[in-house]
């Protein structure tokens, strides 16, 4: 089953070989293109500082800024690193799942 390519043409095994940061970059890039705020919210809910996500404006006419703010919040909360080792497996799974589905 892991050899079955996802819609993006990559298998689970190929994605699993990537670093968490590479997975994050690819998933965030795809989610930005798709304007998939739901994906960003799902990732932010798994972050140790998820309460800070409440500051983002959810107005329907501000979808672009929301995506940018979510991306900036992600970078700020993680410092492009994964300081909370217990959240890394969950994040990797979320990124791989998103890339496999889209």
KOLDREN-499066 format. One line per field, with one value per atom (N, C-alpha, C): x negated, y, z negated; atom name; residue in three letters. Coordinates in steps of 0.2 Angstrom, whole numbers. Each point is the difference from the previous one (the first is absolute). Last residue first. Layout:
! residues N
east c(X; ...)
north c(Y; ...)
up c(Z; ...)
atom c(CA; ...)
type c(ala; ...)
***
This chain:
! residues 102
east c(18; 1; -5; 2; 7; 0; -21; 3; 7; -11; -3; 2; 8; 3; -3; -8; 7; 3; -22; 0; 8; -3; -3; 0; 7; 5; -3; -14; 6; 5; -18; -2; 5; 4; 0; -2; 1; 6; 0; -20; 3; 7; -12; -3; 4; 3; 5; -2; -13; 6; 5; -21; -1; 7; -5; 4; 0; -12; -2; 4; -6; 5; -2; -5; -2; 6; 1; -2; -3; 11; -7; -3; 23; -5; -7; 18; 1; -5; 1; -2; 0; 7; -7; -2; 23; -4; -7; 13; 0; -3; 1; -5; 1; 15; -7; -5; 22; -1; -7; 6; 0; -1; 4; -7; -1; 21; -5; -7; 18; 0; -5; 2; -3; 0; 13; -8; -4; 24; -3; -7; 19; -7; -4; 25; -4; -7; 14; 0; -4; -5; 4; 0; -12; 3; 5; -24; 7; 3; -18; 1; 7; -9; -1; 1; 0; 7; -1; -18; 3; 7; -15; -1; 3; 2; 4; -1; -14; 6; 5; -24; 3; 6; -11; 0; 3; 8; -6; 1; 17; -5; -6; 17; 3; -4; -7; 0; 3; 2; -7; 0; 21; -2; -7; 6; 3; -1; -7; -4; 3; 12; -6; -4; 19; 2; -6; -1; -1; 2; -6; 2; -1; -5; 3; 4; -15; 7; 4; -23; 3; 7; -11; 0; 3; -5; 6; 1; -19; 6; 6; -20; 0; 7; -5; 2; 0; -8; 7; 3; -23; 4; 7; -15; -1; 5; -2; 3; 0; -13; 7; 5; -23; 1; 8; -9; 1; 1; -3; 6; 1; -15; 0; 7; -1; -1; -1; 7; -8; -2; 23; -2; -8; 12; 1; -3; -1; -4; 1; 12; -7; -4; 23; -1; -7; 4; 2; -1; 6; -6; 3; 12; -4; -6; 21; -6; -6; 20; 2; -6; -8; 5; 2; -12; -1; 7; -9; 6; -1; -13; -3; 5; 5; -4; -3; 13; 4; -4)
north c(77; 6; -1; -15; 1; 5; -5; -6; 1; 17; -1; -6; 4; 5; -1; -15; -1; 5; 4; -6; -1; 16; 2; -5; -6; 5; 2; -14; -3; 4; 10; -4; -3; 10; 5; -3; -13; 2; 5; -7; -6; 2; 17; -1; -6; 8; 2; -2; -4; -4; 2; 12; -6; -5; 27; -5; -7; 18; 0; -4; 3; -4; -1; 21; -7; -3; 21; -4; -6; 15; 2; -4; -1; -5; 2; 15; -5; -5; 16; 3; -5; -6; 1; 3; -3; -7; 1; 19; -2; -7; 9; 4; -2; -10; -2; 4; 6; -7; -2; 21; 0; -7; 1; 3; 1; -8; -5; 3; 15; -5; -6; 18; 2; -5; -4; 0; 2; 0; -7; 0; 17; 1; -7; 4; 4; 1; -12; -4; 4; 2; 3; -4; -3; -5; 2; 8; 2; -5; -5; 1; 2; -6; 7; 2; -22; 3; 8; -16; 0; 4; -5; 6; 1; -20; 6; 6; -20; 0; 6; -10; 7; 2; -22; 2; 6; -12; 3; 1; -9; -5; 3; 13; -3; -5; 10; 4; -3; -11; 0; 4; 1; -7; -1; 20; 0; -7; 3; 4; 0; -11; -3; 3; 11; -6; -4; 18; 2; -5; 1; -5; 2; 8; 5; -5; -7; -2; 4; 4; 0; -1; -2; 7; 0; -21; 3; 7; -11; -2; 3; 5; 3; -2; -10; 7; 4; -22; 0; 7; -3; -3; 1; 6; 4; -2; -14; 6; 4; -19; -1; 6; 2; -1; -1; 0; 7; 0; -21; 4; 7; -18; 3; 3; -20; 7; 2; -22; 1; 7; -7; -2; 1; 2; 6; -1; -18; 6; 6; -19; -2; 6; 0; 1; 0; 6; -6; 3; 15; -3; -5; 14; -4; -3; 14; 4; -4; -11; 5; 4; -22; 5; 4; -25; 7; 4; -25; 3; 8; -16; 1; 3; -7; 6; 2; -20; 6; 6)
up c(8; 5; 5; -18; 2; 6; -11; 3; 3; -12; 6; 4; -22; 4; 7; -16; 1; 5; -9; 5; 2; -17; 7; 5; -22; 3; 7; -13; 3; 3; -11; 6; 3; -20; 6; 6; -20; 2; 6; -10; 4; 2; -13; 7; 3; -23; 6; 7; -21; 0; 6; -4; 4; 0; -2; -3; 3; 10; -7; -5; 26; -3; -7; 20; -3; -4; 10; 6; -3; -14; 2; 5; -11; 0; 2; -3; -5; 0; 17; -6; -6; 22; 0; -7; 3; 0; 0; 3; -7; -1; 22; -5; -7; 16; 1; -4; -2; -3; 2; 9; -8; -3; 23; -1; -8; 8; 1; -1; -3; -5; 1; 16; -6; -6; 20; 2; -7; -1; 0; 2; -5; -2; 0; 3; 5; -1; -16; 7; 5; -26; 4; 7; -22; 4; 5; -15; 2; 5; -21; 7; 2; -22; 2; 7; -11; -1; 2; -1; 7; -1; -19; 4; 7; -15; -2; 4; 2; 5; -2; -6; -1; 4; 1; -7; -1; 22; -2; -8; 15; -3; -3; 11; -5; -4; 21; -6; -6; 20; -2; -6; 10; -3; -2; 11; -7; -3; 22; -4; -7; 17; -2; -5; 8; -5; -1; 16; -7; -5; 26; -4; -8; 24; -5; -5; 19; -1; -4; 2; 7; 0; -21; 2; 7; -8; -3; 2; 8; 3; -3; -10; 7; 4; -21; -1; 7; -1; -2; 0; 4; 6; -2; -17; 6; 5; -18; -2; 6; 3; 0; -2; -2; 7; 1; -22; 3; 7; -11; -2; 3; 14; -7; -2; 17; 0; -7; 7; 0; -1; 2; -6; -1; 21; -4; -7; 15; 3; -5; -5; -1; 2; 5; -7; -1; 25; -5; -7; 23; -5; -4; 17; 3; -5; -4; 2; 3; -9; 6; 2; -11; -2; 6; 1; 0; -2; -9; 5; 0; -14; 7; 5; -23; 0; 7; -4; 0; 0)
atom c(N; CA; C; N; CA; C; N; CA; C; N; CA; C; N; CA; C; N; CA; C; N; CA; C; N; CA; C; N; CA; C; N; CA; C; N; CA; C; N; CA; C; N; CA; C; N; CA; C; N; CA; C; N; CA; C; N; CA; C; N; CA; C; N; CA; C; N; CA; C; N; CA; C; N; CA; C; N; CA; C; N; CA; C; N; CA; C; N; CA; C; N; CA; C; N; CA; C; N; CA; C; N; CA; C; N; CA; C; N; CA; C; N; CA; C; N; CA; C; N; CA; C; N; CA; C; N; CA; C; N; CA; C; N; CA; C; N; CA; C; N; CA; C; N; CA; C; N; CA; C; N; CA; C; N; CA; C; N; CA; C; N; CA; C; N; CA; C; N; CA; C; N; CA; C; N; CA; C; N; CA; C; N; CA; C; N; CA; C; N; CA; C; N; CA; C; N; CA; C; N; CA; C; N; CA; C; N; CA; C; N; CA; C; N; CA; C; N; CA; C; N; CA; C; N; CA; C; N; CA; C; N; CA; C; N; CA; C; N; CA; C; N; CA; C; N; CA; C; N; CA; C; N; CA; C; N; CA; C; N; CA; C; N; CA; C; N; CA; C; N; CA; C; N; CA; C; N; CA; C; N; CA; C; N; CA; C; N; CA; C; N; CA; C; N; CA; C; N; CA; C; N; CA; C; N; CA; C; N; CA; C; N; CA; C; N; CA; C; N; CA; C; N; CA; C; N; CA; C; N; CA; C; N; CA; C; N; CA; C; N; CA; C; N; CA; C; N; CA; C; N; CA; C; N; CA; C)
type c(unk; unk; unk; unk; unk; unk; unk; unk; unk; unk; unk; unk; unk; unk; unk; unk; unk; unk; unk; unk; unk; unk; unk; unk; unk; unk; unk; unk; unk; unk; unk; unk; unk; unk; unk; unk; unk; unk; unk; unk; unk; unk; unk; unk; unk; unk; unk; unk; unk; unk; unk; unk; unk; unk; unk; unk; unk; unk; unk; unk; unk; unk; unk; unk; unk; unk; unk; unk; unk; unk; unk; unk; unk; unk; unk; unk; unk; unk; unk; unk; unk; unk; unk; unk; unk; unk; unk; unk; unk; unk; unk; unk; unk; unk; unk; unk; unk; unk; unk; unk; unk; unk; unk; unk; unk; unk; unk; unk; unk; unk; unk; unk; unk; unk; unk; unk; unk; unk; unk; unk; unk; unk; unk; unk; unk; unk; unk; unk; unk; unk; unk; unk; unk; unk; unk; unk; unk; unk; unk; unk; unk; unk; unk; unk; unk; unk; unk; unk; unk; unk; unk; unk; unk; unk; unk; unk; unk; unk; unk; unk; unk; unk; unk; unk; unk; unk; unk; unk; unk; unk; unk; unk; unk; unk; unk; unk; unk; unk; unk; unk; unk; unk; unk; unk; unk; unk; unk; unk; unk; unk; unk; unk; unk; unk; unk; unk; unk; unk; unk; unk; unk; unk; unk; unk; unk; unk; unk; unk; unk; unk; unk; unk; unk; unk; unk; unk; unk; unk; unk; unk; unk; unk; unk; unk; unk; unk; unk; unk; unk; unk; unk; unk; unk; unk; unk; unk; unk; unk; unk; unk; unk; unk; unk; unk; unk; unk; unk; unk; unk; unk; unk; unk; unk; unk; unk; unk; unk; unk; unk; unk; unk; unk; unk; unk; unk; unk; unk; unk; unk; unk; unk; unk; unk; unk; unk; unk; unk; unk; unk; unk; unk; unk; unk; unk; unk; unk; unk; unk; unk; unk; unk; unk; unk; unk; unk; unk; unk; unk; unk; unk; unk; unk; unk; unk; unk; unk)
***
